């Protein structure tokens, strides 16, 4: 049993990461290296130093917490979850980078009647993934690219395992939404949307959400003293993706824009 996990934030009263009022637990560590990542502080699986502009000093990002500590913290807001039909959301990084701990935590919260949403890249051992999602009520499953080679070139790993886990989730989980971050010069063309739609038709995907590229994480790279490959790239907006949305609708796939 994994007794502790490295957590870099617990955000309360969130209304954008699942239904109702939620507490979002951000797990540190991710096996992918998306060059546009808006949470670069989440990539390393251990605490690290980061410049804090408000405090004008370096601070530590991430600390080790036990299951009991996290359960005690999130249950403080149980009345808000009940009143709003909310709950707890697991995010990251990649939750399954610390899979044993995340599965243990999900089981305990599920037993307490807490609605659990998870945001995942789907890049995990298949048995681990299957065991974990059994305790998840709503699954947001990110798919970055339909092509294995382009996926590996942009992210560092191919999409074969990810799509296998997505296929399992589609067959065994009733509440799943696929999300695509739309990234300039990576997967943002209308041809890309058509290829995604064809793939999802074959797999039986019913609902997707398109996430337009933004620059919210740009300053974090400076704070971590890392290069940012997307510097000066214009942000995308909802209206930029209306034609993409139409392609998915024509394919019989419900498509939402964030």
FENVEN-V646904 format. One line per field, one symbol per residue. phi: phi as a letter, one per 20 degrees, with the letter a starting at -180 (. if undefined). burial: + if it has 24 or more other C-alpha atoms within 12 Angstrom, else -. A space follows every 10 residues. Layout:
phi=???
burial=???
This chain:
phi=.eecceddac delecdcpfm ecdddeeeob eecffdgecf feffecgbeb fdffelafce dobecegfff ggffffdggf fffdlerdde calcgffcff ffffffffff fenefddcdc emeagfffff ffffddecde dfcebedfff fffecocedf fgffffffff eccecccedc fedgmcbdef fffffgffff ffenfdccce dfgcdfegff fffelcfcfd gmeffecgff dfffgfffff endfcdde
burial=---+++++++ +++---++++ ++++++++++ ++++++++++ ++++++++-+ ---------- +++++-+--+ +--++-++-+ +----+++++ ++++++++++ ++++++++++ ---+++++++ ++++----++ ++++++++++ +++++++--- +--++-++++ -+++++++++ --+-++++++ ++++-+++-- -+++-++-++ +--+++++++ +++++-++++ +-++---+-+ ----++---+ +--++-+++- +-++++++
